[in-house]
Amino acid sequence: MQDADLFMSLAEIAGVFVGFGALIAIRSGGTGDVYDVAYIGMVVWVAIQVVVYALAPVVISRFDVTGHALWVACAVIALVGFFVGDEAVMRISAERRAVLASMSRRARVRMELVGVPFWLPAVIALGLILLGVLPEHESALYFAALVLVLLMDAVLLLVAVNRAWRPQAP
């Protein structure tokens, strides 16, 4: 696979986000604050997704899967991980459920809208791969989708560090 180094570098960058999340969690002294736990958990979760998605084409190509079949397999892994994985994390994380339950509908919509410029184009790029619309650009579409998810994670980290999206005290 010609882009293996590029995907490995992307996995390394995402690994740094996992490290930042872990460092913040440790430095906060094991905080019980539901917001801190939920947001750091999301930063770590999205970074782990990027690591998995970045390594997927490298690993799958080692089995002599190439071309459209490679990128379809990777796109399926990414889409299933993004949507099904997110639902699983939601069910596992009591803190995340508590944060979402504490937010008004308006605050939740505002929070979700921040991620739309990142995850929506990523999902569209992965969908284009599945549909085979631009076969000569599938590697680039997949890479772009991963970069967008990584950028979304950077925004999540910024939100966590700045303690944004918390309910305002009256």
DSSP file (Angstrom, degrees, kcal/mol; ACC not computed):
  #  RESIDUE AA STRUCTURE BP1 BP2  ACC     N-H-->O    O-->H-N    N-H-->O    O-->H-N    TCO  KAPPA ALPHA  PHI   PSI    X-CA   Y-CA   Z-CA
    1    1 A M    >         0   0    0      0, 0.0     3,-1.0     0, 0.0    65,-0.0   0.000 360.0 360.0 360.0 127.6    0.0    0.0    0.0
    2    2 A Q  T 3   +     0   0    0      1,-0.2     3,-0.3     2,-0.1     4,-0.2   0.783 360.0  47.5 -74.8 -27.5    1.5    3.3   -1.1
    3    3 A D  T 3> S+     0   0    0      1,-0.2     4,-2.2     2,-0.1     3,-0.3   0.179  73.7 114.8 -99.0  17.5    0.0    5.5    1.6
    4    4 A A  H <> S+     0   0    0     -3,-1.0     4,-2.4     1,-0.2    -1,-0.2   0.891  76.7  50.6 -56.8 -42.8    0.8    3.3    4.6
    5    5 A D  H  > S+     0   0    0     -3,-0.3     4,-2.3     1,-0.2    -1,-0.2   0.880 108.7  52.5 -63.8 -37.4    3.2    5.8    6.1
    6    6 A L  H  > S+     0   0    0     -3,-0.3     4,-1.9     2,-0.2    -1,-0.2   0.923 111.9  44.8 -63.9 -45.3    0.6    8.6    5.8
    7    7 A F  H  X S+     0   0    0     -4,-2.2     4,-2.1     2,-0.2    -2,-0.2   0.868 111.4  53.3 -68.5 -36.0   -2.0    6.5    7.6
    8    8 A M  H  X S+     0   0    0     -4,-2.4     4,-2.1    -5,-0.2    -2,-0.2   0.901 108.2  50.8 -64.4 -40.0    0.5    5.5   10.3
    9    9 A S  H  X S+     0   0    0     -4,-2.3     4,-2.2     2,-0.2    -2,-0.2   0.897 108.7  51.3 -63.6 -40.2    1.3    9.1   10.9
   10   10 A L  H  X S+     0   0    0     -4,-1.9     4,-2.2     1,-0.2    -1,-0.2   0.900 108.7  51.1 -63.9 -40.0   -2.4    9.9   11.2
   11   11 A A  H  X S+     0   0    0     -4,-2.1     4,-2.1     1,-0.2    -2,-0.2   0.887 108.8  52.2 -63.2 -38.8   -2.7    7.1   13.8
   12   12 A E  H  X S+     0   0    0     -4,-2.1     4,-1.4     2,-0.2    -2,-0.2   0.906 108.2  50.3 -63.8 -42.1    0.3    8.6   15.7
   13   13 A I  H  X S+     0   0    0     -4,-2.2     4,-1.2     1,-0.2     3,-0.4   0.924 110.9  48.7 -62.3 -44.4   -1.4   12.0   15.8
   14   14 A A  H  X S+     0   0    0     -4,-2.2     4,-1.7     1,-0.2    -1,-0.2   0.866 105.3  59.4 -64.0 -35.0   -4.6   10.5   17.1
   15   15 A G  H  X S+     0   0    0     -4,-2.1     4,-2.2     1,-0.2    -1,-0.2   0.846  99.0  57.7 -61.4 -33.1   -2.6    8.6   19.7
   16   16 A V  H  X S+     0   0    0     -4,-1.4     4,-2.8    -3,-0.4    -1,-0.2   0.890 103.3  53.2 -62.8 -39.0   -1.3   11.9   21.0
   17   17 A F  H  X S+     0   0    0     -4,-1.2     4,-2.6     2,-0.2    -2,-0.2   0.890 106.7  51.7 -63.8 -38.7   -5.0   12.9   21.6
   18   18 A V  H  X S+     0   0    0     -4,-1.7     4,-2.5     2,-0.2    -1,-0.2   0.927 111.0  49.0 -61.2 -43.4   -5.5    9.7   23.6
   19   19 A G  H  X S+     0   0    0     -4,-2.2     4,-2.9     2,-0.2    -2,-0.2   0.906 109.7  50.5 -63.0 -42.6   -2.4   10.7   25.6
   20   20 A F  H  X S+     0   0    0     -4,-2.8     4,-2.8     2,-0.2     5,-0.2   0.924 110.9  49.8 -60.4 -44.1   -3.7   14.2   26.2
   21   21 A G  H  X S+     0   0    0     -4,-2.6     4,-2.2     1,-0.2    -2,-0.2   0.922 112.8  46.1 -61.0 -44.2   -7.0   12.8   27.4
   22   22 A A  H  X S+     0   0    0     -4,-2.5     4,-2.4     2,-0.2    -2,-0.2   0.909 112.7  50.5 -65.3 -41.9   -5.3   10.5   29.8
   23   23 A L  H  X S+     0   0    0     -4,-2.9     4,-3.1     2,-0.2     5,-0.2   0.921 110.6  48.7 -62.6 -44.2   -3.0   13.2   31.0
   24   24 A I  H  X S+     0   0    0     -4,-2.8     4,-1.6     1,-0.2    -1,-0.2   0.918 111.5  50.4 -61.7 -42.7   -5.9   15.6   31.6
   25   25 A A  H  <>S+     0   0    0     -4,-2.2     5,-1.4    -5,-0.2     6,-0.4   0.905 114.8  43.0 -62.9 -41.4   -7.7   12.8   33.5
   26   26 A I  H ><5S+     0   0    0     -4,-2.4     3,-1.7     1,-0.2    -2,-0.2   0.923 113.6  50.5 -70.8 -44.4   -4.7   12.1   35.7
   27   27 A R  H 3<5S+     0   0    0     -4,-3.1    -1,-0.2     1,-0.3    -2,-0.2   0.758 100.6  64.4 -66.6 -24.0   -3.8   15.7   36.3
   28   28 A S  T 3<5S-     0   0    0     -4,-1.6    -1,-0.3    -5,-0.2    -2,-0.2   0.482 114.0-116.9 -80.1   0.5   -7.4   16.5   37.3
   29   29 A G  T < 5 -     0   0    0     -3,-1.7    -3,-0.2     1,-0.2    -2,-0.1   0.839  65.1 -57.6  73.5  32.7   -7.0   14.1   40.3
   30   30 A G  S   <S-     0   0    0     -5,-1.4    -1,-0.2     1,-0.1    -4,-0.1   0.923  78.4-154.0  65.0  42.9   -9.6   11.6   39.3
   31   31 A T        -     0   0    0     -6,-0.4    -1,-0.1     1,-0.1    -2,-0.1  -0.102  18.8-153.1 -53.0 143.9  -12.3   14.2   39.2
   32   32 A G        +     0   0    0     -3,-0.1     2,-0.3     4,-0.0    -1,-0.1   0.383  52.7 129.8 -96.8   2.2  -15.8   13.1   39.7
   33   33 A D     >  -     0   0    0      1,-0.2     4,-2.4     2,-0.1     5,-0.2  -0.426  55.0-146.2 -62.7 119.9  -17.2   16.0   37.7
   34   34 A V  H  > S+     0   0    0     -2,-0.3     4,-2.2     1,-0.2    65,-0.2   0.824  95.4  52.0 -59.8 -34.8  -19.6   14.4   35.3
   35   35 A Y  H  > S+     0   0    0      2,-0.2     4,-2.7     1,-0.2     5,-0.3   0.935 110.1  47.0 -69.6 -46.2  -18.8   17.0   32.6
   36   36 A D  H  > S+     0   0    0      1,-0.2     4,-2.5     2,-0.2     5,-0.3   0.933 114.7  47.0 -60.7 -45.4  -15.0   16.5   32.8
   37   37 A V  H  X S+     0   0    0     -4,-2.4     4,-2.1     1,-0.2    -1,-0.2   0.922 114.2  47.5 -63.1 -44.4  -15.3   12.7   32.7
   38   38 A A  H  X S+     0   0    0     -4,-2.2     4,-1.9    -5,-0.2    -2,-0.2   0.929 115.3  43.5 -64.2 -46.7  -17.8   12.8   29.8
   39   39 A Y  H  X S+     0   0    0     -4,-2.7     4,-2.3     2,-0.2    -2,-0.2   0.907 115.3  46.8 -71.0 -41.1  -15.8   15.2   27.6
   40   40 A I  H  X S+     0   0    0     -4,-2.5     4,-2.5    -5,-0.3    -1,-0.2   0.897 111.3  54.4 -65.7 -37.7  -12.4   13.6   28.2
   41   41 A G  H  X S+     0   0    0     -4,-2.1     4,-2.6    -5,-0.3    -2,-0.2   0.898 108.5  48.4 -59.8 -40.3  -14.1   10.2   27.5
   42   42 A M  H  X S+     0   0    0     -4,-1.9     4,-2.8     2,-0.2     5,-0.3   0.901 109.4  52.2 -67.9 -40.7  -15.3   11.5   24.2
   43   43 A V  H  X S+     0   0    0     -4,-2.3     4,-2.1     1,-0.2    -2,-0.2   0.942 113.7  43.9 -59.1 -46.8  -11.9   12.9   23.3
   44   44 A V  H  X S+     0   0    0     -4,-2.5     4,-2.4     2,-0.2    -2,-0.2   0.916 113.5  51.5 -65.7 -42.8  -10.3    9.5   24.0
   45   45 A W  H  X S+     0   0    0     -4,-2.6     4,-2.1     1,-0.2    -2,-0.2   0.932 111.8  45.0 -60.9 -47.7  -13.1    7.6   22.2
   46   46 A V  H  X S+     0   0    0     -4,-2.8     4,-2.2     1,-0.2    -1,-0.2   0.891 112.8  51.8 -66.6 -38.0  -12.8    9.7   19.0
   47   47 A A  H  X S+     0   0    0     -4,-2.1     4,-2.3    -5,-0.3    -1,-0.2   0.904 108.2  51.3 -64.5 -40.0   -9.0    9.5   19.0
   48   48 A I  H  X S+     0   0    0     -4,-2.4     4,-2.5     1,-0.2    -1,-0.2   0.900 107.9  53.6 -62.7 -39.6   -9.2    5.7   19.4
   49   49 A Q  H  X S+     0   0    0     -4,-2.1     4,-3.1     1,-0.2     5,-0.2   0.935 107.9  49.6 -58.8 -45.7  -11.6    5.6   16.4
   50   50 A V  H  X S+     0   0    0     -4,-2.2     4,-2.6     1,-0.2     5,-0.2   0.902 109.6  51.6 -62.7 -40.5   -9.1    7.6   14.3
   51   51 A V  H  X S+     0   0    0     -4,-2.3     4,-2.0     2,-0.2    -1,-0.2   0.952 113.6  44.3 -59.4 -48.6   -6.3    5.2   15.3
   52   52 A V  H  X S+     0   0    0     -4,-2.5     4,-1.7     1,-0.2    -2,-0.2   0.929 115.7  46.7 -62.4 -46.5   -8.4    2.2   14.3
   53   53 A Y  H  < S+     0   0    0     -4,-3.1    -1,-0.2     1,-0.2    -2,-0.2   0.847 112.3  50.6 -67.7 -33.4   -9.6    3.7   11.0
   54   54 A A  H  X S+     0   0    0     -4,-2.6     4,-0.5    -5,-0.2    -1,-0.2   0.846 114.2  44.2 -72.2 -33.1   -6.1    4.9   10.1
   55   55 A L  H  X S+     0   0    0     -4,-2.0     4,-2.7    -5,-0.2     5,-0.3   0.733  95.5  80.7 -81.7 -22.0   -4.7    1.4   10.7
   56   56 A A  H  X S+     0   0    0     -4,-1.7     4,-3.0     1,-0.2     5,-0.3   0.914  93.7  43.7 -53.9 -51.6   -7.5   -0.4    8.9
   57   57 A P  H  > S+     0   0    0      0, 0.0     4,-1.9     0, 0.0    -1,-0.2   0.862 114.0  51.9 -66.3 -30.8   -6.2    0.1    5.3
   58   58 A V  H  X S+     0   0    0     -4,-0.5     4,-0.7     2,-0.2    -2,-0.2   0.938 116.3  39.3 -66.7 -45.9   -2.7   -0.8    6.4
   59   59 A V  H >< S+     0   0    0     -4,-2.7     3,-0.9     2,-0.2     4,-0.4   0.939 116.9  48.3 -69.9 -48.4   -3.8   -4.0    8.0
   60   60 A I  H ><>S+     0   0    0     -4,-3.0     3,-1.7    -5,-0.3     5,-1.0   0.882 106.7  57.1 -63.0 -38.7   -6.4   -5.0    5.4
   61   61 A S  H ><5S+     0   0    0     -4,-1.9     3,-1.6    -5,-0.3    -1,-0.3   0.746  92.5  70.1 -66.2 -21.2   -4.0   -4.3    2.5
   62   62 A R  T <<5S+     0   0    0     -3,-0.9    -1,-0.3    -4,-0.7    -2,-0.2   0.683  92.4  59.5 -67.5 -16.1   -1.6   -6.8    4.1
   63   63 A F  T < 5S-     0   0    0     -3,-1.7    -1,-0.3    -4,-0.4    -2,-0.2   0.090 125.7-103.5 -96.5  21.0   -4.1   -9.5    3.0
   64   64 A D  T < 5S+     0   0    0     -3,-1.6     2,-0.6     1,-0.3    -3,-0.2   0.746  74.3 145.5  62.2  26.9   -3.7   -8.4   -0.6
   65   65 A V      < +     0   0    0     -5,-1.0    -1,-0.3     4,-0.1     2,-0.3  -0.853  23.6 161.2 -90.9 125.6   -7.0   -6.6   -0.6
   66   66 A T    >>  +     0   0    0     -2,-0.6     4,-0.9    -3,-0.1     3,-0.8  -0.796  30.4  14.3-136.6 175.8   -6.6   -3.6   -2.9
   67   67 A G  H 3> S-     0   0    0     -2,-0.3     4,-1.8     1,-0.2     3,-0.5  -0.161 119.7  -9.1  61.5-144.5   -8.5   -1.0   -4.9
   68   68 A H  H 3> S+     0   0    0      1,-0.2     4,-2.6     2,-0.2    -1,-0.2   0.849 133.1  58.2 -59.2 -38.3  -12.2   -0.4   -4.4
   69   69 A A  H <> S+     0   0    0     -3,-0.8     4,-2.2     1,-0.2    -1,-0.2   0.890 106.2  50.0 -61.1 -39.4  -12.6   -3.5   -2.1
   70   70 A L  H  X S+     0   0    0     -4,-0.9     4,-2.2    -3,-0.5    -1,-0.2   0.944 113.7  43.4 -62.6 -48.7  -10.0   -2.1    0.3
   71   71 A W  H  X S+     0   0    0     -4,-1.8     4,-2.5     2,-0.2    -2,-0.2   0.831 112.5  52.5 -73.0 -30.9  -11.6    1.3    0.5
   72   72 A V  H  X S+     0   0    0     -4,-2.6     4,-2.6    -5,-0.2     5,-0.2   0.941 110.1  48.8 -66.1 -46.0  -15.1   -0.1    0.8
   73   73 A A  H  X S+     0   0    0     -4,-2.2     4,-2.2    -5,-0.2    -2,-0.2   0.919 114.2  46.0 -58.9 -43.4  -14.0   -2.3    3.7
   74   74 A C  H  X S+     0   0    0     -4,-2.2     4,-2.6     2,-0.2    -1,-0.2   0.899 111.6  51.1 -66.8 -41.0  -12.4    0.6    5.4
   75   75 A A  H  X S+     0   0    0     -4,-2.5     4,-2.8     2,-0.2     5,-0.2   0.897 110.2  49.8 -64.1 -39.9  -15.4    2.9    4.9
   76   76 A V  H  X S+     0   0    0     -4,-2.6     4,-2.7     2,-0.2     5,-0.3   0.931 111.0  49.3 -63.8 -45.1  -17.7    0.2    6.3
   77   77 A I  H  X S+     0   0    0     -4,-2.2     4,-2.5    -5,-0.2    -2,-0.2   0.930 114.0  46.4 -58.5 -45.6  -15.5   -0.1    9.4
   78   78 A A  H  X S+     0   0    0     -4,-2.6     4,-2.6     2,-0.2    -2,-0.2   0.923 114.6  45.2 -65.6 -45.1  -15.4    3.7    9.8
   79   79 A L  H  X S+     0   0    0     -4,-2.8     4,-2.5     2,-0.2     5,-0.4   0.919 115.6  46.3 -67.4 -42.7  -19.2    4.2    9.4
   80   80 A V  H  X>S+     0   0    0     -4,-2.7     4,-1.7    -5,-0.2     5,-1.5   0.932 115.7  47.0 -64.1 -44.6  -20.1    1.3   11.7
   81   81 A G  H  <5S+     0   0    0     -4,-2.5     5,-0.5    -5,-0.3    -2,-0.2   0.907 113.3  48.9 -62.7 -41.1  -17.6    2.4   14.3
   82   82 A F  H  X5S+     0   0    0     -4,-2.6     4,-0.6    -5,-0.2    -2,-0.2   0.935 126.0  23.5 -66.4 -47.3  -18.7    6.0   14.1
   83   83 A F  H  X5S+     0   0    0     -4,-2.5     4,-1.7    -5,-0.2    -3,-0.2   0.937 132.1  34.8 -89.0 -50.9  -22.5    5.4   14.4
   84   84 A V  H  X5S+     0   0    0     -4,-1.7     4,-2.4    -5,-0.4    -3,-0.2   0.915 120.0  51.1 -70.9 -42.1  -22.8    2.0   16.2
   85   85 A G  H  ><S+     0   0    0     -5,-1.5     4,-2.6     1,-0.2     5,-0.2   0.901 108.3  52.0 -60.6 -41.1  -19.7    2.6   18.3
   86   86 A D  H  X S+     0   0    0     -4,-0.6     4,-2.2    -5,-0.5    -1,-0.2   0.905 109.5  49.5 -63.2 -40.7  -21.1    6.0   19.4
   87   87 A E  H  X S+     0   0    0     -4,-1.7     4,-1.9     2,-0.2    -1,-0.2   0.898 110.9  50.2 -64.3 -39.9  -24.3    4.4   20.4
   88   88 A A  H  X S+     0   0    0     -4,-2.4     4,-1.9     2,-0.2    -2,-0.2   0.922 110.6  48.8 -64.1 -43.7  -22.4    1.7   22.4
   89   89 A V  H  X S+     0   0    0     -4,-2.6     4,-2.8     1,-0.2    -1,-0.2   0.889 108.4  55.0 -63.1 -38.2  -20.4    4.4   24.1
   90   90 A M  H  < S+     0   0    0     -4,-2.2     7,-0.3     1,-0.2    -1,-0.2   0.910 110.3  45.5 -60.5 -42.0  -23.5    6.3   24.9
   91   91 A R  H  < S+     0   0    0     -4,-1.9    -1,-0.2     1,-0.2    -2,-0.2   0.815 117.1  44.7 -71.8 -30.7  -25.0    3.2   26.6
   92   92 A I  H  < S+     0   0    0     -4,-1.9     2,-1.0    -5,-0.1    -2,-0.2   0.864  99.5  75.0 -80.8 -38.1  -21.8    2.5   28.5
   93   93 A S     X  -     0   0    0     -4,-2.8     4,-2.0     1,-0.2     5,-0.2  -0.662  50.6-179.4 -88.6 102.2  -21.0    6.0   29.7
   94   94 A A  H  > S+     0   0    0     -2,-1.0     4,-2.3     1,-0.2    -1,-0.2   0.854  86.0  56.9 -63.4 -34.2  -23.3    7.0   32.5
   95   95 A E  H  > S+     0   0    0      2,-0.2     4,-2.5     1,-0.2    -1,-0.2   0.911 105.8  48.3 -65.4 -42.2  -21.5   10.4   32.6
   96   96 A R  H  > S+     0   0    0      1,-0.2     4,-2.5     2,-0.2     5,-0.2   0.926 112.1  48.7 -65.2 -43.3  -22.3   11.1   28.9
   97   97 A R  H  X S+     0   0    0     -4,-2.0     4,-2.3    -7,-0.3    -1,-0.2   0.902 111.6  50.6 -61.9 -39.6  -25.9   10.2   29.4
   98   98 A A  H  X S+     0   0    0     -4,-2.3     4,-1.7     2,-0.2    -2,-0.2   0.902 110.0  49.6 -65.6 -41.3  -26.1   12.5   32.5
   99   99 A V  H  X S+     0   0    0     -4,-2.5     4,-0.8     1,-0.2     3,-0.2   0.946 113.2  45.8 -62.9 -47.9  -24.5   15.4   30.6
  100  100 A L  H >< S+     0   0    0     -4,-2.5     3,-0.7     1,-0.2    -2,-0.2   0.881 111.8  51.9 -64.1 -37.6  -27.0   15.0   27.7
  101  101 A A  H 3< S+     0   0    0     -4,-2.3    -1,-0.2     1,-0.2    -2,-0.2   0.814 107.6  53.3 -67.6 -29.3  -29.9   14.7   30.1
  102  102 A S  H 3< S+     0   0    0     -4,-1.7     2,-0.3    -3,-0.2    -1,-0.2   0.631  94.7  88.2 -80.8 -12.6  -28.9   17.8   31.9
  103  103 A M  S << S-     0   0    0     -4,-0.8     2,-0.1    -3,-0.7    63,-0.0  -0.619  78.6-121.5 -90.7 143.9  -28.8   19.9   28.8
  104  104 A S     >  -     0   0    0     -2,-0.3     4,-2.5     1,-0.1     5,-0.2  -0.378  32.0-108.4 -70.3 160.9  -31.7   21.8   27.3
  105  105 A R  H  > S+     0   0    0      1,-0.2     4,-2.5     2,-0.2     5,-0.2   0.905 120.8  52.1 -58.0 -41.2  -32.7   20.8   23.8
  106  106 A R  H  > S+     0   0    0      1,-0.2     4,-2.4     2,-0.2    -1,-0.2   0.915 110.0  47.2 -63.4 -44.2  -31.4   24.1   22.5
  107  107 A A  H  > S+     0   0    0      2,-0.2     4,-2.3     1,-0.2    -1,-0.2   0.891 112.4  50.3 -65.0 -39.2  -28.0   23.7   24.2
  108  108 A R  H  X S+     0   0    0     -4,-2.5     4,-2.7     2,-0.2    -2,-0.2   0.915 110.1  49.4 -66.5 -42.1  -27.7   20.1   22.9
  109  109 A V  H  X S+     0   0    0     -4,-2.5     4,-2.4     2,-0.2    -2,-0.2   0.927 111.5  49.8 -62.2 -44.2  -28.5   21.3   19.3
  110  110 A R  H  X S+     0   0    0     -4,-2.4     4,-1.0     1,-0.2    -2,-0.2   0.912 111.9  48.5 -59.9 -42.4  -25.9   24.0   19.6
  111  111 A M  H >X S+     0   0    0     -4,-2.3     4,-0.6     1,-0.2     3,-0.6   0.924 113.0  46.6 -64.0 -44.7  -23.3   21.5   20.9
  112  112 A E  H >X S+     0   0    0     -4,-2.7     3,-0.9     1,-0.2     4,-0.9   0.850 104.3  61.9 -67.5 -34.3  -24.1   19.1   18.1
  113  113 A L  H 3< S+     0   0    0     -4,-2.4     3,-0.3     1,-0.3    -1,-0.2   0.792  92.6  65.6 -63.5 -27.5  -23.9   21.8   15.4
  114  114 A V  H << S+     0   0    0     -4,-1.0    -1,-0.3    -3,-0.6    -2,-0.2   0.865 105.2  44.1 -62.2 -35.0  -20.3   22.5   16.3
  115  115 A G  H XX S+     0   0    0     -3,-0.9     4,-2.6    -4,-0.6     3,-1.8   0.673  90.8  85.8 -83.6 -17.5  -19.4   19.0   15.0
  116  116 A V  H 3X S+     0   0    0     -4,-0.9     4,-1.8    -3,-0.3    -1,-0.2   0.873  82.6  57.6 -55.9 -43.2  -21.5   19.0   11.8
  117  117 A P  H 34 S+     0   0    0      0, 0.0    -1,-0.3     0, 0.0    -2,-0.1   0.698 117.6  36.5 -63.1 -13.6  -18.8   20.7    9.7
  118  118 A F  H <> S+     0   0    0     -3,-1.8     4,-1.3    -4,-0.1    -2,-0.2   0.859 122.2  35.9-100.3 -54.0  -16.5   17.8   10.5
  119  119 A W  H  X S+     0   0    0     -4,-2.6     4,-2.6     2,-0.2     5,-0.2   0.849 111.5  58.5 -77.2 -31.6  -18.6   14.7   10.7
  120  120 A L  H  X S+     0   0    0     -4,-1.8     4,-2.4    -5,-0.4     5,-0.2   0.959 109.6  41.9 -64.8 -50.3  -21.0   15.4    7.9
  121  121 A P  H  > S+     0   0    0      0, 0.0     4,-2.6     0, 0.0    -1,-0.2   0.865 114.2  54.8 -63.4 -31.6  -18.4   15.8    5.2
  122  122 A A  H  X S+     0   0    0     -4,-1.3     4,-2.3     2,-0.2    -2,-0.2   0.937 109.9  45.3 -63.7 -45.5  -16.6   12.8    6.6
  123  123 A V  H  X S+     0   0    0     -4,-2.6     4,-2.4     2,-0.2    -1,-0.2   0.890 112.6  51.5 -65.3 -39.4  -19.7   10.7    6.3
  124  124 A I  H  X S+     0   0    0     -4,-2.4     4,-2.5     2,-0.2    -2,-0.2   0.927 109.3  50.2 -63.0 -44.3  -20.4   12.0    2.8
  125  125 A A  H  X S+     0   0    0     -4,-2.6     4,-1.5     1,-0.2    -2,-0.2   0.920 112.3  46.9 -60.4 -43.7  -16.8   11.1    1.8
  126  126 A L  H  X S+     0   0    0     -4,-2.3     4,-2.1     1,-0.2    -1,-0.2   0.873 110.9  52.6 -66.5 -36.5  -17.2    7.6    3.2
  127  127 A G  H  X S+     0   0    0     -4,-2.4     4,-2.3     2,-0.2    -2,-0.2   0.885 105.3  54.4 -64.4 -39.4  -20.6    7.3    1.4
  128  128 A L  H  X>S+     0   0    0     -4,-2.5     5,-1.7     1,-0.2     4,-0.9   0.867 107.7  51.2 -62.7 -35.3  -19.0    8.3   -1.9
  129  129 A I  H ><5S+     0   0    0     -4,-1.5     3,-0.8     2,-0.2    -2,-0.2   0.944 109.5  49.4 -64.8 -47.3  -16.5    5.4   -1.4
  130  130 A L  H 3<5S+     0   0    0     -4,-2.1    -2,-0.2     1,-0.3    -1,-0.2   0.878 112.9  47.3 -59.8 -38.0  -19.3    3.0   -0.8
  131  131 A L  H 3<5S-     0   0    0     -4,-2.3    -1,-0.3    -5,-0.1    -2,-0.2   0.628 104.3-131.8 -79.7 -13.4  -21.1    4.1   -3.9
  132  132 A G  T <<5 +     0   0    0     -4,-0.9    -3,-0.2    -3,-0.8    -2,-0.1   0.796  57.7 143.7  68.6  28.3  -18.0    3.9   -6.0
  133  133 A V  S   <S+     0   0    0     -5,-1.7    -4,-0.1     1,-0.3    -5,-0.1   0.880  75.2  23.3 -69.1 -39.8  -18.7    7.4   -7.4
  134  134 A L    >   +     0   0    0     -6,-0.5     3,-2.2     1,-0.1    -1,-0.3  -0.610  69.9 169.6-127.5  71.0  -15.0    8.5   -7.6
  135  135 A P  G >  S+     0   0    0      0, 0.0     3,-0.9     0, 0.0     4,-0.3   0.802  77.0  55.5 -58.2 -31.7  -12.9    5.3   -7.7
  136  136 A E  G 3  S+     0   0    0      1,-0.2     4,-0.1     2,-0.1     3,-0.1   0.616 112.6  43.5 -76.4 -10.2   -9.7    7.1   -8.5
  137  137 A H  G <> S+     0   0    0     -3,-2.2     4,-2.8     1,-0.1    -1,-0.2   0.201  77.0 109.1-117.1  14.1  -10.1    9.3   -5.4
  138  138 A E  H <> S+     0   0    0     -3,-0.9     4,-2.5    -4,-0.3     5,-0.2   0.884  79.8  50.5 -64.1 -39.0  -11.1    6.7   -2.8
  139  139 A S  H  > S+     0   0    0     -4,-0.3     4,-2.5     2,-0.2    -1,-0.2   0.926 113.6  46.2 -61.9 -43.7   -7.8    6.8   -0.9
  140  140 A A  H  > S+     0   0    0      2,-0.2     4,-2.7     1,-0.2    -2,-0.2   0.891 111.9  50.9 -67.0 -40.0   -8.0   10.6   -0.8
  141  141 A L  H  X S+     0   0    0     -4,-2.8     4,-2.3     2,-0.2    -2,-0.2   0.914 111.8  47.5 -63.0 -42.6  -11.7   10.6    0.3
  142  142 A Y  H  X S+     0   0    0     -4,-2.5     4,-2.1    -5,-0.2    -2,-0.2   0.933 113.1  47.7 -64.8 -45.7  -10.9    8.1    3.1
  143  143 A F  H  X S+     0   0    0     -4,-2.5     4,-2.4     1,-0.2    -2,-0.2   0.917 111.2  51.3 -61.7 -43.0   -7.9   10.1    4.2
  144  144 A A  H  X S+     0   0    0     -4,-2.7     4,-2.4     1,-0.2    -1,-0.2   0.902 108.1  52.5 -60.7 -41.6  -10.0   13.3    4.2
  145  145 A A  H  X S+     0   0    0     -4,-2.3     4,-2.1     1,-0.2    -1,-0.2   0.916 110.5  47.7 -60.9 -42.7  -12.7   11.7    6.3
  146  146 A L  H  X S+     0   0    0     -4,-2.1     4,-2.4     2,-0.2    -2,-0.2   0.903 110.5  51.1 -66.2 -40.7  -10.1   10.6    8.9
  147  147 A V  H  X S+     0   0    0     -4,-2.4     4,-2.6     1,-0.2    -1,-0.2   0.909 109.5  51.2 -63.1 -40.9   -8.6   14.1    9.0
  148  148 A L  H  X S+     0   0    0     -4,-2.4     4,-2.2     2,-0.2    -1,-0.2   0.899 110.3  48.2 -63.3 -40.5  -12.0   15.6    9.5
  149  149 A V  H  X S+     0   0    0     -4,-2.1     4,-1.9     2,-0.2    -1,-0.2   0.894 111.6  50.8 -66.7 -38.3  -12.8   13.2   12.4
  150  150 A L  H  X S+     0   0    0     -4,-2.4     4,-1.9     2,-0.2    -2,-0.2   0.903 109.6  49.9 -64.8 -40.9   -9.3   14.1   13.9
  151  151 A L  H  X S+     0   0    0     -4,-2.6     4,-1.9     2,-0.2    -2,-0.2   0.883 107.9  53.9 -63.9 -37.9  -10.1   17.8   13.6
  152  152 A M  H  X S+     0   0    0     -4,-2.2     4,-2.3     1,-0.2    -1,-0.2   0.898 106.8  52.1 -61.7 -39.0  -13.5   17.1   15.3
  153  153 A D  H  X S+     0   0    0     -4,-1.9     4,-2.5     2,-0.2    -2,-0.2   0.878 105.1  54.9 -64.6 -37.1  -11.5   15.5   18.1
  154  154 A A  H  X S+     0   0    0     -4,-1.9     4,-2.2     2,-0.2    -1,-0.2   0.900 108.4  48.8 -61.8 -39.7   -9.3   18.6   18.4
  155  155 A V  H  X S+     0   0    0     -4,-1.9     4,-2.6     2,-0.2    -2,-0.2   0.913 109.7  51.9 -65.5 -42.0  -12.5   20.7   18.8
  156  156 A L  H  X S+     0   0    0     -4,-2.3     4,-2.5     1,-0.2    -2,-0.2   0.905 109.6  49.8 -59.5 -41.2  -13.7   18.2   21.5
  157  157 A L  H  X S+     0   0    0     -4,-2.5     4,-2.9     2,-0.2     5,-0.2   0.909 110.0  50.5 -63.9 -41.7  -10.4   18.6   23.3
  158  158 A L  H  X S+     0   0    0     -4,-2.2     4,-2.3     2,-0.2    -2,-0.2   0.909 111.1  48.8 -61.6 -42.7  -10.7   22.3   23.1
  159  159 A V  H  X>S+     0   0    0     -4,-2.6     5,-2.3     2,-0.2     4,-0.5   0.914 113.1  47.8 -62.4 -43.5  -14.2   22.1   24.6
  160  160 A A  H ><5S+     0   0    0     -4,-2.5     3,-0.7     1,-0.2    -2,-0.2   0.927 113.4  46.3 -64.9 -45.6  -13.0   19.8   27.3
  161  161 A V  H 3<5S+     0   0    0     -4,-2.9    -1,-0.2     1,-0.2    -2,-0.2   0.882 116.9  43.8 -66.8 -37.9  -10.0   22.0   28.3
  162  162 A N  H 3<5S-     0   0    0     -4,-2.3    -1,-0.2    -5,-0.2    -2,-0.2   0.470 105.6-129.5 -86.2  -1.3  -12.1   25.2   28.2
  163  163 A R  T <<5 +     0   0    0     -3,-0.7     3,-0.5    -4,-0.5    -3,-0.2   0.894  49.6 165.7  54.3  43.0  -14.9   23.5   30.1
  164  164 A A      < +     0   0    0     -5,-2.3    -1,-0.1     1,-0.2    -5,-0.0  -0.310  44.5  41.9 -82.4 170.4  -17.4   24.7   27.5
  165  165 A W  S    S+     0   0    0      1,-0.3    -1,-0.2    -2,-0.1    -2,-0.1   0.634  77.9 137.9  66.3  18.9  -21.0   23.5   27.0
  166  166 A R        -     0   0    0     -3,-0.5    -1,-0.3     1,-0.1     2,-0.1  -0.647  65.8 -94.7 -86.3 150.5  -21.7   23.4   30.7
  167  167 A P        -     0   0    0      0, 0.0     2,-0.3     0, 0.0    -1,-0.1  -0.412  43.8-115.5 -62.4 140.0  -25.0   24.7   32.0
  168  168 A Q        -     0   0    0     -2,-0.1     0, 0.0     1,-0.1     0, 0.0  -0.608  25.7-118.8 -79.8 134.2  -24.7   28.3   33.1
  169  169 A A              0   0    0     -2,-0.3    -1,-0.1     1,-0.1    -3,-0.0  -0.486 360.0 360.0 -70.6 140.3  -25.3   29.0   36.7
  170  170 A P              0   0    0      0, 0.0    -1,-0.1     0, 0.0    -2,-0.0   0.507 360.0 360.0 -70.4 360.0  -28.3   31.3   37.3
